[in-house]
Amino acid sequence: MKLSTRGRYGLRAMLDIAQHYHDGLVMVKDVAARQQISERYLEQLCLTLKTAGLVKSTRGARGGFTLARPPDKIKLIDIIQVCEGPLALVNCINDASVCSRSSQCAARDVWSELQSAMDKILSSKTLQDMIESQAQKEEQIESGSV
């Protein structure tokens, strides 16, 4: 499975907003500049994230976005599912009726196991985990140990 630009950018945008969670509202243009994402594309993505209840927004000159919940309460699977839709390596995982061979297919068992592993990882990680991982990476770069 290959995540789309929407999923990758959605996760990067959410991480950026999470990193500034205690600073208040974050403007789309600032996130776009830091993440090197088109501002127009990011605006559309943030509206999707808002509709899903992952971010809140305030309009106006001093408006912007903030997380709807603390970073440790937002799981990565929530973000990916909002941006990508239902996760499935192959269609028969979520809907066995799409293939007449589903019940007798050994490959489907492998795809299902892979799907479970991916879901488990994305469900176990939060934005807070990503904030901490990003901070470690930035420390390594600053110290020259990368």
The 8 nearest C-alpha neighbors of each residue, nearest first, counted from 0:
[[1, 88, 2, 87, 89, 86, 3, 114],
 [0, 2, 3, 88, 4, 6, 7, 83],
 [3, 1, 6, 0, 7, 4, 83, 5],
 [2, 4, 5, 6, 1, 7, 83, 8],
 [5, 3, 7, 6, 8, 2, 9, 82],
 [4, 6, 3, 8, 7, 9, 82, 83],
 [7, 5, 82, 9, 3, 4, 79, 8],
 [6, 8, 4, 10, 9, 5, 11, 3],
 [9, 7, 11, 5, 10, 6, 4, 12],
 [10, 8, 6, 12, 7, 11, 5, 13],
 [9, 11, 13, 7, 8, 12, 14, 6],
 [12, 10, 8, 14, 13, 9, 15, 7],
 [13, 11, 15, 9, 14, 10, 8, 16],
 [12, 14, 16, 10, 15, 11, 17, 9],
 [15, 13, 17, 11, 12, 16, 18, 10],
 [14, 16, 12, 18, 17, 13, 11, 30],
 [15, 17, 13, 19, 18, 14, 20, 65],
 [18, 16, 20, 14, 19, 15, 70, 13],
 [17, 19, 15, 16, 20, 14, 130, 21],
 [20, 18, 22, 17, 16, 21, 15, 23],
 [21, 19, 17, 22, 18, 23, 16, 65],
 [20, 22, 19, 23, 18, 17, 24, 65],
 [23, 21, 19, 20, 24, 25, 18, 65],
 [24, 22, 21, 20, 25, 65, 19, 64],
 [23, 25, 63, 64, 65, 26, 62, 22],
 [26, 24, 63, 64, 65, 16, 27, 23],
 [25, 27, 63, 29, 28, 64, 24, 30],
 [28, 26, 30, 29, 31, 63, 25, 42],
 [27, 29, 31, 26, 30, 38, 32, 41],
 [30, 28, 32, 26, 31, 27, 33, 25],
 [29, 31, 27, 33, 32, 28, 34, 15],
 [32, 30, 36, 28, 34, 38, 29, 35],
 [31, 33, 35, 29, 30, 34, 28, 36],
 [34, 32, 30, 31, 35, 29, 36, 15],
 [35, 33, 31, 36, 32, 30, 11, 12],
 [36, 34, 32, 31, 33, 37, 30, 38],
 [35, 37, 31, 34, 38, 41, 32, 40],
 [38, 36, 40, 39, 31, 41, 35, 32],
 [37, 39, 41, 31, 40, 28, 42, 36],
 [40, 38, 42, 41, 37, 43, 36, 44],
 [39, 41, 37, 43, 38, 42, 44, 36],
 [40, 42, 44, 38, 43, 39, 45, 37],
 [43, 41, 39, 45, 44, 40, 38, 46],
 [44, 42, 46, 40, 41, 45, 47, 39],
 [43, 45, 41, 47, 46, 42, 48, 40],
 [46, 44, 48, 42, 47, 43, 49, 41],
 [45, 47, 49, 43, 48, 44, 50, 42],
 [46, 48, 44, 50, 45, 49, 51, 43],
 [49, 47, 45, 51, 53, 46, 50, 54],
 [50, 48, 54, 46, 52, 51, 47, 53],
 [49, 51, 47, 52, 48, 46, 53, 54],
 [52, 50, 48, 49, 53, 47, 81, 54],
 [53, 51, 49, 50, 54, 48, 67, 55],
 [52, 54, 67, 48, 51, 49, 66, 55],
 [55, 53, 66, 67, 49, 65, 52, 48],
 [56, 54, 67, 65, 64, 49, 66, 53],
 [55, 57, 64, 63, 65, 58, 54, 62],
 [56, 58, 62, 63, 64, 59, 55, 24],
 [59, 57, 62, 63, 56, 60, 61, 64],
 [58, 60, 62, 61, 57, 63, 56, 26],
 [59, 61, 62, 58, 63, 57, 26, 24],
 [62, 60, 59, 63, 58, 57, 24, 26],
 [63, 61, 58, 57, 59, 60, 24, 26],
 [62, 64, 26, 25, 24, 57, 56, 27],
 [65, 63, 56, 24, 25, 55, 26, 54],
 [64, 66, 24, 55, 54, 16, 25, 20],
 [65, 67, 54, 68, 55, 53, 17, 69],
 [66, 68, 54, 53, 55, 65, 52, 69],
 [69, 67, 66, 72, 70, 73, 53, 54],
 [68, 70, 72, 71, 66, 73, 67, 20],
 [71, 69, 127, 126, 72, 73, 17, 68],
 [70, 72, 127, 69, 125, 73, 126, 128],
 [73, 71, 70, 69, 68, 74, 125, 126],
 [74, 72, 125, 70, 71, 126, 75, 68],
 [73, 75, 125, 76, 77, 124, 122, 72],
 [74, 76, 121, 78, 77, 125, 124, 79],
 [75, 77, 121, 79, 122, 74, 78, 80],
 [78, 76, 80, 75, 74, 79, 81, 73],
 [79, 77, 81, 75, 76, 80, 82, 10],
 [78, 80, 76, 82, 81, 6, 77, 83],
 [79, 81, 84, 83, 77, 82, 78, 85],
 [82, 80, 78, 79, 84, 83, 77, 51],
 [81, 83, 6, 79, 80, 5, 84, 78],
 [84, 82, 80, 79, 6, 81, 85, 5],
 [83, 85, 80, 81, 82, 86, 79, 87],
 [86, 84, 80, 87, 83, 81, 93, 79],
 [85, 87, 84, 80, 88, 83, 114, 79],
 [88, 86, 89, 90, 92, 85, 114, 93],
 [87, 89, 0, 114, 110, 86, 90, 92],
 [88, 90, 87, 91, 92, 110, 93, 107],
 [91, 89, 92, 93, 87, 94, 88, 97],
 [90, 92, 95, 94, 93, 89, 97, 98],
 [93, 91, 90, 94, 89, 111, 95, 87],
 [94, 92, 91, 90, 95, 87, 89, 85],
 [93, 95, 91, 96, 92, 97, 90, 98],
 [96, 94, 91, 97, 101, 98, 92, 93],
 [95, 97, 98, 94, 99, 91, 101, 100],
 [98, 96, 95, 91, 94, 99, 90, 101],
 [99, 97, 100, 96, 101, 95, 91, 94],
 [98, 100, 101, 96, 97, 102, 95, 103],
 [101, 99, 98, 103, 102, 104, 95, 96],
 [102, 100, 104, 98, 103, 95, 99, 107],
 [101, 103, 100, 104, 95, 99, 107, 105],
 [102, 104, 100, 101, 105, 107, 99, 106],
 [103, 105, 101, 107, 106, 100, 102, 108],
 [106, 104, 108, 107, 103, 109, 101, 102],
 [105, 107, 109, 108, 104, 110, 111, 101],
 [108, 106, 110, 105, 109, 104, 111, 101],
 [109, 107, 111, 105, 106, 110, 112, 104],
 [108, 110, 112, 106, 111, 107, 113, 105],
 [111, 109, 107, 113, 112, 108, 114, 106],
 [110, 112, 114, 108, 109, 113, 107, 92],
 [113, 111, 109, 115, 114, 110, 108, 116],
 [112, 114, 110, 116, 111, 115, 109, 117],
 [115, 113, 111, 117, 112, 116, 110, 118],
 [114, 116, 118, 112, 113, 117, 119, 111],
 [117, 115, 119, 113, 114, 118, 112, 120],
 [116, 118, 114, 120, 119, 115, 121, 113],
 [119, 117, 115, 121, 116, 120, 122, 114],
 [120, 118, 116, 122, 117, 121, 115, 123],
 [119, 121, 123, 117, 122, 118, 116, 124],
 [120, 122, 76, 75, 118, 124, 123, 119],
 [123, 121, 119, 76, 120, 124, 74, 118],
 [122, 124, 120, 121, 119, 125, 74, 75],
 [125, 123, 121, 122, 74, 75, 128, 120],
 [126, 124, 74, 128, 127, 73, 75, 71],
 [125, 127, 70, 129, 128, 73, 71, 130],
 [126, 128, 71, 70, 130, 125, 129, 131],
 [129, 127, 125, 131, 126, 130, 124, 132],
 [128, 130, 132, 126, 127, 131, 133, 125],
 [131, 129, 127, 133, 128, 132, 126, 134],
 [132, 130, 134, 128, 129, 133, 127, 135],
 [131, 133, 129, 135, 134, 130, 128, 136],
 [132, 134, 136, 130, 135, 131, 129, 137],
 [133, 135, 131, 137, 136, 132, 130, 138],
 [136, 134, 138, 132, 133, 137, 139, 131],
 [135, 137, 133, 139, 138, 134, 140, 132],
 [136, 138, 140, 134, 139, 135, 141, 133],
 [139, 137, 135, 141, 140, 136, 142, 134],
 [138, 140, 136, 142, 144, 137, 141, 145],
 [139, 141, 143, 137, 138, 142, 145, 144],
 [142, 140, 138, 143, 139, 137, 144, 136],
 [141, 143, 139, 140, 144, 138, 145, 137],
 [142, 144, 140, 141, 145, 139, 138, 137],
 [145, 143, 139, 142, 140, 141, 138, 136],
 [144, 143, 140, 139, 142, 136, 141, 138]]
